[in-house]
Amino acid sequence: MLGVQEWLVRRAQRNQHSPEMRRGAAGKTRLLVRECEPRDEPEVRRIFIEGMMEMIEDTAIRGLPHHPDSLLLYGALTVACLWLSSSWWMLVLVPMAVLIARFWFSHQAVHRFTKHYLRTDMADIQGSYINTQGSCLWVAEVEGAVVGHVSAVQISDHTVELQRMSVDLGHRHRGVAVALGRRFVKFAQSSGFSKAIVGTTDYRPASHKLYLSLGFRWVSVTNGYRHVREPDGPSLLDRVFYHVSYHHYEMELLPENNADGKELF
Ligand SMILES: CC(C)(COP(=O)(O)OP(=O)(O)OC[C@H]1O[C@@H](n2cnc3c(N)ncnc32)[C@H](O)[C@@H]1OP(=O)(O)O)[C@@H](O)C(=O)NCCC(=O)NCCS
């Protein structure tokens, strides 16, 4: 890791040469990746909240086939209700009730996590990221509008974590997340970290493809959402209806070469 002095000098140099720009595929749209400024914060929080809310449907619906133990439990519940009531309606009613419960518990959990972040790091982006050594938060800007963000958080002397990756729904599939991710990798390398990590509970392919294309490799999967530890742990009903897998990715950082061998902007 860099010393404080060296870090301050590098930050000043970085700000002189920023922002980074590139032309979009059509040659018209300018995508700018730069450090978050105080005026960007409301938009960053909006994009962050909307991205978090997408987790509700993702975990309630797309997550279902990924948890055979939950499917087995719901199946057993349906059979038990059928047996106890002797009504074929149970074959429709119980799965419907399970889906509603999955939406409800996902909704509750995601809102809890979102509120937690909005009260902590996202309440003071400048303090949490911009003025903290080893951390940063960048925004992607298109035609003057903030359309995405990503952050870096120092985990140890050697390790930095990619967090808060989110792109506005109307600007997806245009390489905005790749540009943000490359900015993170560049920062991680130039700050002297030797390892970058990232994790996701996403069941959609987008974030997994994104991290692999940035040069991360999949390491392991664990149960539960890692970032917010609840004092009493999840309730029994939470465990039954809000069951997520947390995928861990990491990347060894090479100080000289870019992680994916491509030009970084
Ligand atoms: C994940 C997310 C950041 C991707 O943003 P994006 O700007 O659309 O992504 P990009 O256009 O830069 O594409 C990144 C990679 O994902 C792939 N991808 C993007 N959307 C995809 C989709 N819907 N299905 C499959 N692959 C997709 C792209 O092909 C690209 O892979 P490649 O480089 O191998 O071609 C965005 O979907 C998002 O903000 N989601 C909500 C918040 C979230 O889930 N954040 C991640 C939490 S860990």
The ligand as an SDF file (V2000), in Angstrom:
LIG
                    3D

 48 50  0  0  0  0  0  0  0  0999 V2000
  -24.8570   -5.3260  -13.7060 C   0  0  0  0  0  0  0  0  0  0  0  0
  -24.9030   -3.9450  -14.3680 C   0  0  0  0  0  0  0  0  0  0  0  0
  -24.0650   -2.9820  -13.5380 C   0  0  0  0  0  0  0  0  0  0  0  0
  -24.3760   -4.0200  -15.8030 C   0  0  0  0  0  0  0  0  0  0  0  0
  -24.3710   -2.7060  -16.3510 O   0  0  0  0  0  0  0  0  0  0  0  0
  -24.2670   -2.4120  -17.9430 P   0  0  0  0  0  0  0  0  0  0  0  0
  -23.7800   -1.0400  -18.1320 O   0  0  0  0  0  0  0  0  0  0  0  0
  -25.5440   -2.7890  -18.6030 O   0  0  0  0  0  0  0  0  0  0  0  0
  -23.1500   -3.4800  -18.3730 O   0  0  0  0  0  0  0  0  0  0  0  0
  -22.2180   -3.3910  -19.6530 P   0  0  0  0  0  0  0  0  0  0  0  0
  -23.0190   -2.8720  -20.8110 O   0  0  0  0  0  0  0  0  0  0  0  0
  -20.9600   -2.6660  -19.3160 O   0  0  0  0  0  0  0  0  0  0  0  0
  -21.9180   -4.9280  -19.8690 O   0  0  0  0  0  0  0  0  0  0  0  0
  -21.1150   -5.6470  -18.9550 C   0  0  0  0  0  0  0  0  0  0  0  0
  -21.0950   -7.1110  -19.3170 C   0  0  0  0  0  0  0  0  0  0  0  0
  -22.3230   -7.7110  -18.9490 O   0  0  0  0  0  0  0  0  0  0  0  0
  -22.9900   -8.2500  -20.0650 C   0  0  0  0  0  0  0  0  0  0  0  0
  -24.4010   -7.9400  -19.8890 N   0  0  0  0  0  0  0  0  0  0  0  0
  -24.9350   -6.7190  -19.6350 C   0  0  0  0  0  0  0  0  0  0  0  0
  -26.2720   -6.8610  -19.5020 N   0  0  0  0  0  0  0  0  0  0  0  0
  -26.5390   -8.1770  -19.6830 C   0  0  0  0  0  0  0  0  0  0  0  0
  -27.7330   -8.9480  -19.6550 C   0  0  0  0  0  0  0  0  0  0  0  0
  -28.9270   -8.3880  -19.3840 N   0  0  0  0  0  0  0  0  0  0  0  0
  -27.6510  -10.2780  -19.8790 N   0  0  0  0  0  0  0  0  0  0  0  0
  -26.4690  -10.8590  -20.1240 C   0  0  0  0  0  0  0  0  0  0  0  0
  -25.2950  -10.1870  -20.1450 N   0  0  0  0  0  0  0  0  0  0  0  0
  -25.3550   -8.8680  -19.9410 C   0  0  0  0  0  0  0  0  0  0  0  0
  -22.3980   -7.5620  -21.2620 C   0  0  0  0  0  0  0  0  0  0  0  0
  -22.4640   -8.3980  -22.4080 O   0  0  0  0  0  0  0  0  0  0  0  0
  -20.9700   -7.3500  -20.8130 C   0  0  0  0  0  0  0  0  0  0  0  0
  -20.2160   -8.5560  -20.9470 O   0  0  0  0  0  0  0  0  0  0  0  0
  -19.0140   -8.6250  -22.0250 P   0  0  0  0  0  0  0  0  0  0  0  0
  -18.0500   -7.5060  -21.6540 O   0  0  0  0  0  0  0  0  0  0  0  0
  -18.4660   -9.9900  -21.8070 O   0  0  0  0  0  0  0  0  0  0  0  0
  -19.6970   -8.4120  -23.3460 O   0  0  0  0  0  0  0  0  0  0  0  0
  -26.3870   -3.4410  -14.4460 C   0  0  0  0  0  0  0  0  0  0  0  0
  -27.1770   -4.4550  -15.0180 O   0  0  0  0  0  0  0  0  0  0  0  0
  -26.9670   -2.9910  -13.1200 C   0  0  0  0  0  0  0  0  0  0  0  0
  -26.7630   -1.8570  -12.6970 O   0  0  0  0  0  0  0  0  0  0  0  0
  -27.7420   -3.8440  -12.4510 N   0  0  0  0  0  0  0  0  0  0  0  0
  -28.4060   -3.4860  -11.1940 C   0  0  0  0  0  0  0  0  0  0  0  0
  -27.4360   -3.3380  -10.0430 C   0  0  0  0  0  0  0  0  0  0  0  0
  -26.5780   -4.5580   -9.9260 C   0  0  0  0  0  0  0  0  0  0  0  0
  -27.0370   -5.6810  -10.0580 O   0  0  0  0  0  0  0  0  0  0  0  0
  -25.3060   -4.3040   -9.6710 N   0  0  0  0  0  0  0  0  0  0  0  0
  -24.3360   -5.3580   -9.4880 C   0  0  0  0  0  0  0  0  0  0  0  0
  -24.4280   -5.7760   -8.0910 C   0  0  0  0  0  0  0  0  0  0  0  0
  -23.0700   -6.7460   -7.6530 S   0  0  0  0  0  0  0  0  0  0  0  0
  1  2  1  0
  2  3  1  0
  2  4  1  0
  2 36  1  0
  4  5  1  0
  5  6  1  0
  6  7  2  0
  6  8  1  0
  6  9  1  0
  9 10  1  0
 10 11  2  0
 10 12  1  0
 10 13  1  0
 13 14  1  0
 14 15  1  0
 15 16  1  0
 15 30  1  0
 16 17  1  0
 17 18  1  0
 17 28  1  0
 18 19  1  0
 18 27  1  0
 19 20  2  0
 20 21  1  0
 21 22  1  0
 21 27  2  0
 22 23  1  0
 22 24  2  0
 24 25  1  0
 25 26  2  0
 26 27  1  0
 28 29  1  0
 28 30  1  0
 30 31  1  0
 31 32  1  0
 32 33  2  0
 32 34  1  0
 32 35  1  0
 36 37  1  0
 36 38  1  0
 38 39  2  0
 38 40  1  0
 40 41  1  0
 41 42  1  0
 42 43  1  0
 43 44  2  0
 43 45  1  0
 45 46  1  0
 46 47  1  0
 47 48  1  0
M  END
$$$$
